[in-house]
Amino acid sequence: MRALEGIRVVELATYVAAPSGGRVLADWGAEVIKVESPKMDIWRSYGKTFAGPASDQENPVFDVPNANKKNICMDLKDPEAMAAFHRLLATADVFITNNRPKPLKRMGLDYESLKAKYPRLVCGYVTGFGEEGPDADAPGFDTVAYWAKSGFMADMRIDGPGSYPIYAPGGVGDNSCGTMMAGGIAAALFAREKTGRGDKVSVSLFGLATWVMSLMNTTVQPPFSYKYPKTRFEGRPITIPYQCADGEWIMINIMEWERYRDAFFAALDIPEVGDDPRFHTAAELGKLENREPLVKILEEAFRKYPSDVIDQRLTQADVVHSRLAHFRDAVVSEQAKANHYVEHITCPSGQDYWLARPCVQLAEGGLPPYELAHALGQDTRDILSGLGYAPEEIDGLVEKGAVKAK
């Protein structure tokens, strides 16, 4: 039995942040019902943005945050559809949404309204910037609310001729935010077992970024006043990447310098460097005037061998390191496969993919299934039937456009 079996989640959400939270809950055993409008979750079409497929037969970009869910299509602007939606909510343990506060209030789906009707309901709200303050009603995707507003894009940029901020990678803040929300929902469900009352779980992309990047936003304050970014010769020589003979890079991170120093230099065929008083202790190595000389020595040493040779040598020396993997490498790595961080999936089109799955695993429940996202309205009839609607009533709702069914 998986941990959340018997828990019903109603998800009224689009894009990635909130749906990824629903995906985590589904993997933990909850029955997650995704509610989409007839216009559909726009994320269904985003595979095309990446020059890939986006159809019911093949849609991996949509599948990752929406696997293991049922799907009902309802036009909540229609009073009968909204009545059916509330009938569904009455059977739910959890409600998840990323709609902004004002529209939710107009629809009567804000926390205070739902708490009055369904006191045991746990409500999860995802916003861009939080529910209070001047940005409470502002729209926000992770590129803006997570990467830009957190300070990362400005302070990790190294200025130079023609330089510019990185192209912010999408989905990173979203998936992290959804996973955080799933943990909060699980905590609220645990508390409900003791109190009998539901709760409000709120998380924002900006709030998550502030937490995730707490080391940086703490150390820039007095008395630290640490400066970001660090140029190559300002960083510690033993915690930066080096390019190898084949053009690939290896990242090292040696925290206990005196313990690993000799083995590290031996692995690079420069044992004599360990006797240099500038590099012999962590204290000396930390001095700014000693950093550039060692970086240049290590750059030359790394460039003598291809990355696989240095990778093997550093592994034998027990030095913490990693090749700078490409996205295409990481997803098919033996480490990812062995730990079930990815799953081999064949789409109805016949195309194969390795798709990521939530990495929080509960041993007693076993490995969750990986059922690809359902088509728009695929489960509408079954869900409405389970709520007590007769076949002819469902047909009537379909005919008037209140719901859509396969």
N, C-alpha and C positions, 0 to 999 in steps of 0.2 A: 504494500500500500504506500503510495506516495503521500508526502506530508500534507498537501492541501486537497486531497480527494474529498469530495462532498461540498467544497466551497464553490459557489457560483460567482463569477465576475462579469459585470456588464461594462464593456469598454466603448465609450463614445469618444473616439480620438482619431487623429490623423497624423500624417508624417511619421516621426520615429520615436521621439522621447517617451511619450505615454504608451504607445503600442509596444515598445520594447519592454516596458514594465509588465504589461499584460502577458507578453511572451514568457518572461521569467516565471510568473505565477502559473502559467499553463504548464511549463516544464516541471514545476513543483507539484503538479497534480490537479490544479484548479480547472474547473470548466469555464473557459473564457469565451464569452459571446461578443464578437465584434459587431457593433452597430454602425452601418454605413448609410449615408444618404444616397439617393439615386444618382447624384453627381459623382459618387464614389470618393474614397480616400485618394487624394491627388498623388499619394506616394505610389499608387499602382502604376502610374505612368512614368515614374522617374528612371526606370531602366533605360529609357530612350535618351535621357540626358547624358548617360555614360556610353552612348552608342551601342546599346545592347537591347535585348528583348524585353517586352513588357506586356505579356498576354497571359491568359489563364493557362496556357500550355507551357509557358516558360517565363518566370518572373522572379529570379533569385533576389533581386534588390528588395522586392516586396516580401518575399518569403521569410527572410531572416527575422524581421521583427514581428511577423504575423503567423508564424507556424503554430500548429497545435491549437488553433482557435476555430470556433464555429462562426458563421457569418449570417447576419440578418440585415436586410436592406429596408429602411423605413424613412419616409419623408416626415420628419417631426414637425414640419409646418402644418401638416394635416392634423386636425383634432383627433381623428380616429387613430391615426398612427401614434400620436402622443399618448393617447389612452392605452394603447397596446404596450407602448414603451413603459408606462408606469406599472402596468400589470407585470411586465418583466422585472422591473426594479423591485417589486414587492416580493419576488422570489430570490433576490440576489443577496449575497453577503458583502459584495464589494462593488463600488462604482468608480470607474477611472475616466478622466477626461482631460483634455488639454485646451478646451474652449476657454476663452478669456472671461474674466469675472462679470463684465456687464452683460454679454449675451446669455450667460448662464443664469443670471438674475432674471432676465426677461423671460427665459424659458421655465423658470421655477426649479432650476437644477443646481442652484447654489447650495452650499452646505446647510445653512439655517433652514431653508425650505425642505430639503430632503430629511434633515434630522427630525423635523416635526412629523413627517409622514412615516419615516422608516428609522426608528431610534436605534436599531441594531446594525444599520448599514455603515460600513466603513467606506469613506469617500476619499479617493486619491486625486489630487489636483496638481497638474503640471503647468507651470507658467514660465515665461521667459525671464522675468526679473523679480518675482516675488509678488505677494498680494497687497503689500503696503508700499507707500512712497510714491514719488513722482512718476516712476516708470511702471506702476502696477498694471496699467491697461495697455501698455505698449506691446506690439507684436515682437517676437524675438525667436530667431533660429539659433542653432548653436554657433554658427560662424560669428554672429554678432554678440549674443548674450553670454556665450561661454568663452570663445577665443578672444574676441575684441575687447569686451568690457572688463574682462578679468585682469588685463594688463599684459597678457602673454605676447600678443602680436606686436605691441609697441616696444616692450622691454627686452624681448628676446631677438630683436632685429639688430643685425650688425650693419651699420651704415658703411657705404662705400660707393664708388662710382657705379651708377646704374642699379644700385640695390633697392629693394622694396620689401614690404612685409610678405611673409609666406602666403601662399594660397591656402587658406584655412581648410583643413580636411573636415568634410561633413560627417555627421553621425557619431563622432567621438563623444562629444558632450551629451548627445541624445541618449546613446546606449548607457552611458554612465548614470545619467539622470534617471532613466527608467529603472535601472537596477537598484539604485538608492531608494526609489519610491517603493519597489517591490519589498525591500527589507522593512520599510516603515509600515506597509500594509500588513505584513506578517506579524509585526510587533503589535499592531492595533487589533488584529484578530486574536492574538494571544491574550491581550488585556480584556477583550470582550468576553472571553471564557470566564474571567473572574468578576467582571462588573455587569455583564449583560448589555452593555452599551457600545454603540459604534463610536467612531472617531473620525476626525478629519486629518488626513495625511497630505501635507503640501510640500512640494519641492520645486525648485526653479533651476534653470540652466545657469543663471548668474550665481545663485547661492551655491550650487555644486562646484562651480569653477573657483569660487572664493575658498571653499573647503579643500578642494583637490590641490590648489596652488598655495596652500597656507605657508609652506616653507618660504616661498618667495615673498608673499605679501607681509610676512612677519619680519623677515630679515632686512627689508628695505627701510624699516622704521628705526629711529634712534633707540638705543645707542649703536645698533648694528650698522645702519646706513650702508648696507651692502649694495653694490652697483651691478646692474644687469644691462646688457649681456657682457660676458667675458670674451675678450678676443682670444685667439689661439694661445698667445704667449702669456696671457693673464691667468688662464685656467691652470689647474694643477696638472702637470705633465702625465700623471698616472691615472687620470680620470677623463681622458679625451680619446677620440678615435685617431687611428693612423692608417694611411693608405699603403697597401701591399703592392708587390710587383705586378700583379694581375689587374690592378686598378680597383680592386675591392678594398673595403675598409674594415678594420677591427677596432671595436671599442673595448678599452680596458678600464677596470675600476678596482684599484688596489687600496684598501682601507688600512691594512696593517702593514706599513711599508717595510719596517725592519724584519718582519717575519717572512715576507715574500721577495724581498729585494734581490738576494743572490740568485734564487731560482729563476726570477724574471729575467735578469741580465744574462744568465747562462742560456736560457731558452732562445735569446736573440743573438747568441754568439758574441756578446760583448761583456764578459765577466769582469773585466778590468774597470769598467765604469763604476761598479759598486764600491770601489776603493776611493773614488774621488770624494774628497770631503764635502764638496758642494751637494752631493746627492746621497750621502751615506745615511743620514737620519731624516725622519719626516720633518723635523723642525728646520733643518737646512734646506730641504727640498721645497718647503713652503715659502721661502723667501723669494720675492718677486724677481730679484736679479739672477736667481738660479734656475728659473723656470724655462726661459727661452733657450739657454744652452742645452738643457736636457731634451727639450722637445725636438730640437734639431738633430741631436744624436739619435734619438729614437726614430725620427722620420727616416733617417738614412738606414737604420737597422731594419725597419719594417719593409722598406722598398727592395731589400735584397732577396726576399722570398715571396712566393705566392701565398695567398690568404689561407689555403688549406694546410700548408706546411706550418705556418705560424699558429694557426688554430690548434693543430695537433700538439705542437710544442707547449703552448700555454696551457692546454688541457692537462698534459702530463706534469706540468709544474704547479697545477692546482691554482692557477691565477684566474680570478674572476674576469671573464671576457665574453664577447660575442661578436661574430661577424655582423656587419650591418646588413641584415637580411632585407631583401626586397619583399614587397607585399606578396608577390607571386610565390616567393619561397616560403614565407612564414605559414601560409595557409595549408601547404602540403607537407610541412615538415613532419618528420617521424615523431617529434615531441608533441606536436599538436594532435596528431592522430592517436598516439598512445594514450593520451589523457582525455580523449573524446572532446577536445575543444572544437573540432570540426567533424562534420558528418558527410559521407559520400552520398550524394543525392542524384537521382535520375529524374528529370522533369518529364511530364507527359509528352513533351516534344521529342524525347529521347536524348536530350543534351545532358551531360554529366557536369556536376559542380562539387566542390568541397565548400560547404557552407558552415559558418560559425554557429555555435550554440552557446547559450549562457554557461559561464564557467563555474558557477556555484553548484556543486553536486552534493546530493544527499544520498549517502551510501545505502541506507535501508530501503529507499524507494527504487533503486536500480536506475539504469540509464533511461531517461525519458524517450518517448518516440520522437520522430521528426516528420510530422505530417504537414505537407506543404500548405500554404495559405489557401483557404477556400475561395471559390469564385463569389462575386458579388451576389448576395441573396441566395446562396447555395442551400442554406439551412432555414430559410424563412418559414417554409411550411411546417417543418418539424418543430421549430421553436414555438410558433403560434399554436400549433396543435397541442403542444405540451402545456400551454397556458389556458387551454380550454376552448379555443376557437374551433368551430365546426368547419369542415371543408368548404361549405358554401360561403361562410363568412370570410374565410381567407380569400376565396375567389373574388368576392366583392371588394375587398381591400386592394387586391391586385388590379382589378379592372379600373378602379378610380385613381390608381397611382399612389395610394397611401403607402403601399409596400411593393417591393419587387421580389419575385421568386423565380427560381429556376424551374 
